[in-house]
């Protein structure tokens, strides 16, 4: 429930719980329409500097375990959220987290998909970020 996520002490444990569920049965979670809920949790977590590590832990698990065809419709929104957060507060920790996620994304989906996602947001953005 959303109220559990409001307590700062619950966030790391709940994030690890979702990561464990994703590792064991991502396809089942997607089939039960829980993907948008998990993306909503990611969006809530990334909005807070205190929870950005948990947000990227969750995002990395989603990237690793959810089938590409399931997450594909949401990728543009995910990239926009990440880039907006990076633009709002560019801390060294956030830059490291974003870079790690970009590397994971490129490793799973390939560099062309990465460039296509960024260029869909803004023409030439992929090359600017490289």
Residue pairs with C-beta under 8 A, 6 or more apart in sequence:
4 10
4 14
5 11
5 14
5 41
5 44
5 45
8 50
8 51
11 45
11 51
11 54
12 54
15 45
15 54
15 57
15 58
16 57
18 38
18 41
18 58
18 61
19 57
19 58
19 61
21 29
22 29
22 38
22 61
22 62
22 64
22 65
22 66
23 61
23 65
26 65
26 66
26 67
27 67
29 35
29 38
30 66
30 67
30 70
35 62
35 66
35 70
35 71
35 74
36 74
38 58
38 62
39 62
39 74
39 77
39 78
41 58
42 55
42 58
42 59
42 62
42 78
42 81
43 81
44 51
45 51
45 52
45 54
45 55
45 58
46 52
46 55
46 56
46 59
46 81
46 82
46 85
47 85
49 89
49 91
49 94
52 85
52 93
52 94
52 97
53 93
53 97
56 97
56 98
56 100
56 101
59 78
59 82
59 101
60 100
60 101
60 104
62 71
63 71
63 101
63 104
63 105
63 108
64 104
64 108
68 108
68 109
71 78
75 117
76 117
76 120
76 121
79 117
79 118
79 121
80 121
82 98
82 101
83 121
85 94
86 94
86 95
86 98
102 114
102 129
105 113
105 114
106 113
106 114
114 126
115 126
115 127
116 126
117 126
118 125
118 126
118 129
119 125
119 126
